[in-house]
C-alpha cells in the first residue's frame, strides 16, 4: 500500500490489521481500491463543491439495507471515506458487457425496480433544472467555455420542464447516476454502487440515463422496460424515459466541464462534454422525442 492509503486504513476499525496489496479499481472522479473482501473509496479533488457526502452516506446505507447495494462497512462523510463489501466473482459492467449478455439488462431492470419500489428514503431531492442552475453557478467561477448554443438548448428545454410539470409523479429513491460502471453483476443479481448523486427523483430518470450510458438499442430498451414493469410500460412512463435520455446529457455536459475545470486527468472531459451536448441536441431533434413530449402534454 502507498503511505496515504496505509494511514487511512489504519484509522478504520474494519480494516485494522490489513497488510495486503491495495488494488486500484475504476473511478472517474474518486480513487477506489480493493482490499481483500472490502472496497475503499477515497474522494476526488474538488468533489466537495458539488457532492454532499452526508446525503451520500444515508443513501448508501439505505440502498444496502434494501438489498440493492453491497453492505456498507464504514463511512466518514467529513473525509469522504467509504468502505463497502466486495462482491466476489462479480464484474463491473460496460456497454460491451451489457451488449454481450442480454440477461444483464434484465438484471439491471430488476435491480432498479427493487430500489424504486422499496421503502428507502434519501435526504436529497434530485431536481434536474435546479441542478443545471447549480452546475452553471459552479462553472461561473471557473475558466471553461460552455459548448456553443448551450444556453439556447436550456431555454428550449423549458418546454420539457412544462410538460413534466403537467404530469407530476411521486419521487422515489433513485440512483440518478447509472453509469454502466456503477452496476456490478455476479451473474445472478445486479448490484448498484456509488451513491454520490442519488436522491428522490422520477424513477424514469434512472432508466433513461442507463439506456444512454450503456448505448442501449431498441431491443435492449424493451428488455429493460419489460424487466422493470413486468408488462407493457405505460405510455407516460415510456415518454419520460425517452425525454430523460436527452435531459441527462444536458446535465452531465456541465458535470464534464466541472471535471475539465478541476483538472481531472481521468479522461478528455472537453471531448466528453462536447460529445454529450451533441447527443443531447441530436436526441431533442428526433421525431421520437417530439412524439413523446406530445404524449406528456396531452395524456
TORKOL-4160 file (C-alpha; in steps of 0.2 Angstrom, whole numbers, padded with zeros to 4 digits, m for minus):
299
<pt num="1" X="0000" Y="0000" Z="0000"/>
<pt num="2" X="0005" Y="0018" Z="m0003"/>
<pt num="3" X="0009" Y="0028" Z="0013"/>
<pt num="4" X="m0008" Y="0038" Z="0012"/>
<pt num="5" X="m0019" Y="0023" Z="0010"/>
<pt num="6" X="m0010" Y="0014" Z="0024"/>
<pt num="7" X="m0013" Y="0028" Z="0035"/>
<pt num="8" X="m0031" Y="0029" Z="0031"/>
<pt num="9" X="m0033" Y="0010" Z="0033"/>
<pt num="10" X="m0025" Y="0011" Z="0050"/>
<pt num="11" X="m0039" Y="0023" Z="0056"/>
<pt num="12" X="m0053" Y="0012" Z="0050"/>
<pt num="13" X="m0058" Y="m0002" Z="0063"/>
<pt num="14" X="m0065" Y="m0014" Z="0050"/>
<pt num="15" X="m0048" Y="m0013" Z="0040"/>
<pt num="16" X="m0036" Y="m0013" Z="0055"/>
<pt num="17" X="m0023" Y="m0026" Z="0053"/>
<pt num="18" X="m0024" Y="m0026" Z="0034"/>
<pt num="19" X="m0007" Y="m0029" Z="0026"/>
<pt num="20" X="m0011" Y="m0035" Z="0008"/>
<pt num="21" X="m0010" Y="m0025" Z="m0008"/>
<pt num="22" X="m0022" Y="m0012" Z="m0012"/>
<pt num="23" X="m0028" Y="m0015" Z="m0030"/>
<pt num="24" X="m0034" Y="0001" Z="m0039"/>
<pt num="25" X="m0051" Y="m0001" Z="m0047"/>
<pt num="26" X="m0061" Y="0011" Z="m0058"/>
<pt num="27" X="m0067" Y="0029" Z="m0054"/>
<pt num="28" X="m0069" Y="0044" Z="m0065"/>
<pt num="29" X="m0068" Y="0057" Z="m0050"/>
<pt num="30" X="m0063" Y="0046" Z="m0035"/>
<pt num="31" X="m0049" Y="0034" Z="m0031"/>
<pt num="32" X="m0056" Y="0016" Z="m0027"/>
<pt num="33" X="m0046" Y="0001" Z="m0021"/>
<pt num="34" X="m0050" Y="m0017" Z="m0017"/>
<pt num="35" X="m0043" Y="m0023" Z="m0001"/>
<pt num="36" X="m0047" Y="m0041" Z="0000"/>
<pt num="37" X="m0066" Y="m0043" Z="0005"/>
<pt num="38" X="m0068" Y="m0024" Z="0005"/>
<pt num="39" X="m0068" Y="m0009" Z="m0006"/>
<pt num="40" X="m0061" Y="0008" Z="m0001"/>
<pt num="41" X="m0067" Y="0024" Z="m0009"/>
<pt num="42" X="m0057" Y="0040" Z="m0007"/>
<pt num="43" X="m0065" Y="0056" Z="m0013"/>
<pt num="44" X="m0058" Y="0065" Z="m0028"/>
<pt num="45" X="m0051" Y="0083" Z="m0028"/>
<pt num="46" X="m0064" Y="0096" Z="m0029"/>
<pt num="47" X="m0079" Y="0085" Z="m0027"/>
<pt num="48" X="m0084" Y="0093" Z="m0011"/>
<pt num="49" X="m0090" Y="0108" Z="m0021"/>
<pt num="50" X="m0105" Y="0098" Z="m0029"/>
<pt num="51" X="m0107" Y="0082" Z="m0018"/>
<pt num="52" X="m0115" Y="0081" Z="m0001"/>
<pt num="53" X="m0106" Y="0067" Z="0007"/>
<pt num="54" X="m0118" Y="0066" Z="0022"/>
<pt num="55" X="m0133" Y="0064" Z="0009"/>
<pt num="56" X="m0122" Y="0050" Z="0001"/>
<pt num="57" X="m0119" Y="0041" Z="0017"/>
<pt num="58" X="m0138" Y="0040" Z="0021"/>
<pt num="59" X="m0142" Y="0034" Z="0003"/>
<pt num="60" X="m0128" Y="0021" Z="0003"/>
<pt num="61" X="m0134" Y="0014" Z="0019"/>
<pt num="62" X="m0152" Y="0014" Z="0014"/>
<pt num="63" X="m0148" Y="0006" Z="m0003"/>
<pt num="64" X="m0138" Y="m0008" Z="0006"/>
<pt num="65" X="m0152" Y="m0010" Z="0018"/>
<pt num="66" X="m0165" Y="m0014" Z="0004"/>
<pt num="67" X="m0153" Y="m0026" Z="m0004"/>
<pt num="68" X="m0148" Y="m0016" Z="m0019"/>
<pt num="69" X="m0130" Y="m0011" Z="m0015"/>
<pt num="70" X="m0116" Y="m0021" Z="m0006"/>
<pt num="71" X="m0115" Y="m0019" Z="0013"/>
<pt num="72" X="m0109" Y="m0003" Z="0020"/>
<pt num="73" X="m0095" Y="m0006" Z="0032"/>
<pt num="74" X="m0088" Y="0011" Z="0036"/>
<pt num="75" X="m0092" Y="0029" Z="0031"/>
<pt num="76" X="m0084" Y="0045" Z="0036"/>
<pt num="77" X="m0094" Y="0059" Z="0027"/>
<pt num="78" X="m0082" Y="0073" Z="0034"/>
<pt num="79" X="m0067" Y="0065" Z="0025"/>
<pt num="80" X="m0077" Y="0057" Z="0011"/>
<pt num="81" X="m0071" Y="0040" Z="0015"/>
<pt num="82" X="m0082" Y="0024" Z="0012"/>
<pt num="83" X="m0079" Y="0006" Z="0014"/>
<pt num="84" X="m0091" Y="m0007" Z="0007"/>
<pt num="85" X="m0090" Y="m0026" Z="0005"/>
<pt num="86" X="m0083" Y="m0033" Z="m0011"/>
<pt num="87" X="m0095" Y="m0043" Z="m0022"/>
<pt num="88" X="m0085" Y="m0059" Z="m0025"/>
<pt num="89" X="m0085" Y="m0065" Z="m0043"/>
<pt num="90" X="m0094" Y="m0050" Z="m0050"/>
<pt num="91" X="m0089" Y="m0040" Z="m0065"/>
<pt num="92" X="m0090" Y="m0021" Z="m0067"/>
<pt num="93" X="m0102" Y="m0018" Z="m0081"/>
<pt num="94" X="m0098" Y="m0009" Z="m0098"/>
<pt num="95" X="m0108" Y="m0005" Z="m0113"/>
<pt num="96" X="m0100" Y="m0020" Z="m0121"/>
<pt num="97" X="m0104" Y="m0031" Z="m0106"/>
<pt num="98" X="m0122" Y="m0027" Z="m0107"/>
<pt num="99" X="m0122" Y="m0030" Z="m0126"/>
<pt num="100" X="m0114" Y="m0047" Z="m0124"/>
<pt num="101" X="m0126" Y="m0053" Z="m0110"/>
<pt num="102" X="m0144" Y="m0049" Z="m0113"/>
<pt num="103" X="m0148" Y="m0056" Z="m0096"/>
<pt num="104" X="m0138" Y="m0042" Z="m0088"/>
<pt num="105" X="m0150" Y="m0030" Z="m0095"/>
<pt num="106" X="m0164" Y="m0039" Z="m0087"/>
<pt num="107" X="m0155" Y="m0040" Z="m0070"/>
<pt num="108" X="m0152" Y="m0021" Z="m0071"/>
<pt num="109" X="m0170" Y="m0018" Z="m0074"/>
<pt num="110" X="m0175" Y="m0029" Z="m0059"/>
<pt num="111" X="m0162" Y="m0020" Z="m0048"/>
<pt num="112" X="m0169" Y="m0003" Z="m0052"/>
<pt num="113" X="m0187" Y="m0009" Z="m0049"/>
<pt num="114" X="m0181" Y="m0016" Z="m0032"/>
<pt num="115" X="m0174" Y="0001" Z="m0027"/>
<pt num="116" X="m0188" Y="0011" Z="m0034"/>
<pt num="117" X="m0202" Y="0001" Z="m0025"/>
<pt num="118" X="m0193" Y="m0001" Z="m0009"/>
<pt num="119" X="m0196" Y="0010" Z="0007"/>
<pt num="120" X="m0179" Y="0018" Z="0005"/>
<pt num="121" X="m0179" Y="0037" Z="0008"/>
<pt num="122" X="m0164" Y="0048" Z="0003"/>
<pt num="123" X="m0162" Y="0065" Z="0010"/>
<pt num="124" X="m0158" Y="0074" Z="m0006"/>
<pt num="125" X="m0171" Y="0079" Z="m0019"/>
<pt num="126" X="m0164" Y="0077" Z="m0037"/>
<pt num="127" X="m0171" Y="0092" Z="m0047"/>
<pt num="128" X="m0165" Y="0092" Z="m0064"/>
<pt num="129" X="m0167" Y="0110" Z="m0069"/>
<pt num="130" X="m0161" Y="0116" Z="m0051"/>
<pt num="131" X="m0145" Y="0105" Z="m0053"/>
<pt num="132" X="m0142" Y="0113" Z="m0070"/>
<pt num="133" X="m0143" Y="0130" Z="m0062"/>
<pt num="134" X="m0132" Y="0124" Z="m0048"/>
<pt num="135" X="m0119" Y="0117" Z="m0060"/>
<pt num="136" X="m0119" Y="0133" Z="m0070"/>
<pt num="137" X="m0116" Y="0143" Z="m0054"/>
<pt num="138" X="m0101" Y="0132" Z="m0050"/>
<pt num="139" X="m0094" Y="0134" Z="m0068"/>
<pt num="140" X="m0097" Y="0153" Z="m0067"/>
<pt num="141" X="m0081" Y="0154" Z="m0056"/>
<pt num="142" X="m0070" Y="0143" Z="m0067"/>
<pt num="143" X="m0062" Y="0147" Z="m0084"/>
<pt num="144" X="m0070" Y="0135" Z="m0095"/>
<pt num="145" X="m0081" Y="0138" Z="m0110"/>
<pt num="146" X="m0099" Y="0131" Z="m0112"/>
<pt num="147" X="m0102" Y="0122" Z="m0129"/>
<pt num="148" X="m0109" Y="0135" Z="m0141"/>
<pt num="149" X="m0128" Y="0136" Z="m0140"/>
<pt num="150" X="m0129" Y="0128" Z="m0123"/>
<pt num="151" X="m0140" Y="0141" Z="m0115"/>
<pt num="152" X="m0151" Y="0141" Z="m0131"/>
<pt num="153" X="m0154" Y="0122" Z="m0128"/>
<pt num="154" X="m0158" Y="0125" Z="m0109"/>
<pt num="155" X="m0171" Y="0138" Z="m0115"/>
<pt num="156" X="m0178" Y="0126" Z="m0127"/>
<pt num="157" X="m0179" Y="0113" Z="m0113"/>
<pt num="158" X="m0192" Y="0124" Z="m0104"/>
<pt num="159" X="m0205" Y="0115" Z="m0115"/>
<pt num="160" X="m0199" Y="0099" Z="m0107"/>
<pt num="161" X="m0200" Y="0106" Z="m0090"/>
<pt num="162" X="m0218" Y="0112" Z="m0093"/>
<pt num="163" X="m0223" Y="0095" Z="m0100"/>
<pt num="164" X="m0215" Y="0086" Z="m0085"/>
<pt num="165" X="m0224" Y="0098" Z="m0073"/>
<pt num="166" X="m0241" Y="0094" Z="m0081"/>
<pt num="167" X="m0239" Y="0075" Z="m0076"/>
<pt num="168" X="m0230" Y="0075" Z="m0059"/>
<pt num="169" X="m0225" Y="0059" Z="m0052"/>
<pt num="170" X="m0221" Y="0053" Z="m0034"/>
<pt num="171" X="m0202" Y="0054" Z="m0032"/>
<pt num="172" X="m0194" Y="0038" Z="m0026"/>
<pt num="173" X="m0176" Y="0033" Z="m0021"/>
<pt num="174" X="m0166" Y="0034" Z="m0036"/>
<pt num="175" X="m0148" Y="0031" Z="m0040"/>
<pt num="176" X="m0148" Y="0046" Z="m0053"/>
<pt num="177" X="m0130" Y="0042" Z="m0060"/>
<pt num="178" X="m0132" Y="0025" Z="m0068"/>
<pt num="179" X="m0116" Y="0024" Z="m0077"/>
<pt num="180" X="m0113" Y="0006" Z="m0083"/>
<pt num="181" X="m0098" Y="0006" Z="m0071"/>
<pt num="182" X="m0110" Y="0008" Z="m0056"/>
<pt num="183" X="m0118" Y="m0009" Z="m0060"/>
<pt num="184" X="m0109" Y="m0024" Z="m0054"/>
<pt num="185" X="m0116" Y="m0041" Z="m0060"/>
<pt num="186" X="m0112" Y="m0058" Z="m0051"/>
<pt num="187" X="m0122" Y="m0067" Z="m0065"/>
<pt num="188" X="m0137" Y="m0070" Z="m0054"/>
<pt num="189" X="m0140" Y="m0052" Z="m0047"/>
<pt num="190" X="m0136" Y="m0035" Z="m0052"/>
<pt num="191" X="m0129" Y="m0024" Z="m0038"/>
<pt num="192" X="m0128" Y="m0005" Z="m0039"/>
<pt num="193" X="m0114" Y="0005" Z="m0032"/>
<pt num="194" X="m0109" Y="0024" Z="m0030"/>
<pt num="195" X="m0122" Y="0034" Z="m0022"/>
<pt num="196" X="m0114" Y="0052" Z="m0024"/>
<pt num="197" X="m0128" Y="0059" Z="m0034"/>
<pt num="198" X="m0143" Y="0049" Z="m0028"/>
<pt num="199" X="m0159" Y="0057" Z="m0022"/>
<pt num="200" X="m0178" Y="0056" Z="m0023"/>
<pt num="201" X="m0182" Y="0058" Z="m0041"/>
<pt num="202" X="m0193" Y="0052" Z="m0055"/>
<pt num="203" X="m0189" Y="0034" Z="m0057"/>
<pt num="204" X="m0189" Y="0035" Z="m0076"/>
<pt num="205" X="m0173" Y="0046" Z="m0075"/>
<pt num="206" X="m0163" Y="0030" Z="m0070"/>
<pt num="207" X="m0170" Y="0020" Z="m0084"/>
<pt num="208" X="m0167" Y="0034" Z="m0097"/>
<pt num="209" X="m0150" Y="0038" Z="m0091"/>
<pt num="210" X="m0144" Y="0020" Z="m0090"/>
<pt num="211" X="m0150" Y="0017" Z="m0108"/>
<pt num="212" X="m0140" Y="0032" Z="m0114"/>
<pt num="213" X="m0124" Y="0027" Z="m0104"/>
<pt num="214" X="m0125" Y="0009" Z="m0110"/>
<pt num="215" X="m0129" Y="0014" Z="m0128"/>
<pt num="216" X="m0144" Y="0003" Z="m0127"/>
<pt num="217" X="m0153" Y="m0001" Z="m0144"/>
<pt num="218" X="m0172" Y="m0004" Z="m0146"/>
<pt num="219" X="m0171" Y="m0022" Z="m0141"/>
<pt num="220" X="m0161" Y="m0018" Z="m0125"/>
<pt num="221" X="m0173" Y="m0004" Z="m0120"/>
<pt num="222" X="m0188" Y="m0016" Z="m0122"/>
<pt num="223" X="m0179" Y="m0029" Z="m0111"/>
<pt num="224" X="m0175" Y="m0016" Z="m0098"/>
<pt num="225" X="m0193" Y="m0010" Z="m0098"/>
<pt num="226" X="m0200" Y="m0027" Z="m0098"/>
<pt num="227" X="m0190" Y="m0032" Z="m0083"/>
<pt num="228" X="m0194" Y="m0016" Z="m0074"/>
<pt num="229" X="m0213" Y="m0016" Z="m0077"/>
<pt num="230" X="m0216" Y="m0034" Z="m0080"/>
<pt num="231" X="m0228" Y="m0029" Z="m0093"/>
<pt num="232" X="m0230" Y="m0016" Z="m0107"/>
<pt num="233" X="m0224" Y="0001" Z="m0100"/>
<pt num="234" X="m0237" Y="0015" Z="m0098"/>
<pt num="235" X="m0236" Y="0027" Z="m0112"/>
<pt num="236" X="m0232" Y="0042" Z="m0100"/>
<pt num="237" X="m0218" Y="0032" Z="m0091"/>
<pt num="238" X="m0211" Y="0027" Z="m0108"/>
<pt num="239" X="m0212" Y="0046" Z="m0114"/>
<pt num="240" X="m0202" Y="0052" Z="m0098"/>
<pt num="241" X="m0189" Y="0039" Z="m0101"/>
<pt num="242" X="m0186" Y="0044" Z="m0119"/>
<pt num="243" X="m0186" Y="0063" Z="m0114"/>
<pt num="244" X="m0174" Y="0060" Z="m0100"/>
<pt num="245" X="m0161" Y="0052" Z="m0112"/>
<pt num="246" X="m0158" Y="0069" Z="m0119"/>
<pt num="247" X="m0160" Y="0078" Z="m0102"/>
<pt num="248" X="m0147" Y="0068" Z="m0093"/>
<pt num="249" X="m0135" Y="0073" Z="m0107"/>
<pt num="250" X="m0139" Y="0091" Z="m0105"/>
<pt num="251" X="m0135" Y="0090" Z="m0086"/>
<pt num="252" X="m0120" Y="0079" Z="m0087"/>
<pt num="253" X="m0112" Y="0090" Z="m0100"/>
<pt num="254" X="m0110" Y="0103" Z="m0086"/>
<pt num="255" X="m0103" Y="0089" Z="m0075"/>
<pt num="256" X="m0090" Y="0085" Z="m0088"/>
<pt num="257" X="m0085" Y="0104" Z="m0089"/>
<pt num="258" X="m0083" Y="0105" Z="m0070"/>
<pt num="259" X="m0071" Y="0090" Z="m0071"/>
<pt num="260" X="m0061" Y="0099" Z="m0085"/>
<pt num="261" X="m0060" Y="0115" Z="m0075"/>
<pt num="262" X="m0054" Y="0105" Z="m0060"/>
<pt num="263" X="m0040" Y="0097" Z="m0070"/>
<pt num="264" X="m0047" Y="0079" Z="m0068"/>
<pt num="265" X="m0035" Y="0068" Z="m0078"/>
<pt num="266" X="m0046" Y="0053" Z="m0079"/>
<pt num="267" X="m0051" Y="0056" Z="m0097"/>
<pt num="268" X="m0053" Y="0070" Z="m0110"/>
<pt num="269" X="m0068" Y="0080" Z="m0102"/>
<pt num="270" X="m0068" Y="0093" Z="m0116"/>
<pt num="271" X="m0072" Y="0079" Z="m0128"/>
<pt num="272" X="m0084" Y="0071" Z="m0115"/>
<pt num="273" X="m0094" Y="0087" Z="m0113"/>
<pt num="274" X="m0095" Y="0091" Z="m0131"/>
<pt num="275" X="m0100" Y="0074" Z="m0136"/>
<pt num="276" X="m0114" Y="0073" Z="m0123"/>
<pt num="277" X="m0120" Y="0090" Z="m0128"/>
<pt num="278" X="m0120" Y="0085" Z="m0147"/>
<pt num="279" X="m0130" Y="0069" Z="m0142"/>
<pt num="280" X="m0142" Y="0079" Z="m0132"/>
<pt num="281" X="m0146" Y="0091" Z="m0147"/>
<pt num="282" X="m0147" Y="0076" Z="m0158"/>
<pt num="283" X="m0160" Y="0067" Z="m0147"/>
<pt num="284" X="m0170" Y="0083" Z="m0145"/>
<pt num="285" X="m0171" Y="0085" Z="m0164"/>
<pt num="286" X="m0178" Y="0067" Z="m0167"/>
<pt num="287" X="m0196" Y="0065" Z="m0171"/>
<pt num="288" X="m0197" Y="0052" Z="m0157"/>
<pt num="289" X="m0193" Y="0065" Z="m0144"/>
<pt num="290" X="m0206" Y="0077" Z="m0150"/>
<pt num="291" X="m0219" Y="0062" Z="m0151"/>
<pt num="292" X="m0216" Y="0058" Z="m0133"/>
<pt num="293" X="m0216" Y="0076" Z="m0127"/>
<pt num="294" X="m0233" Y="0077" Z="m0135"/>
<pt num="295" X="m0239" Y="0061" Z="m0125"/>
<pt num="296" X="m0235" Y="0070" Z="m0109"/>
<pt num="297" X="m0244" Y="0086" Z="m0115"/>
<pt num="298" X="m0260" Y="0078" Z="m0120"/>
<pt num="299" X="m0261" Y="0062" Z="m0109"/>
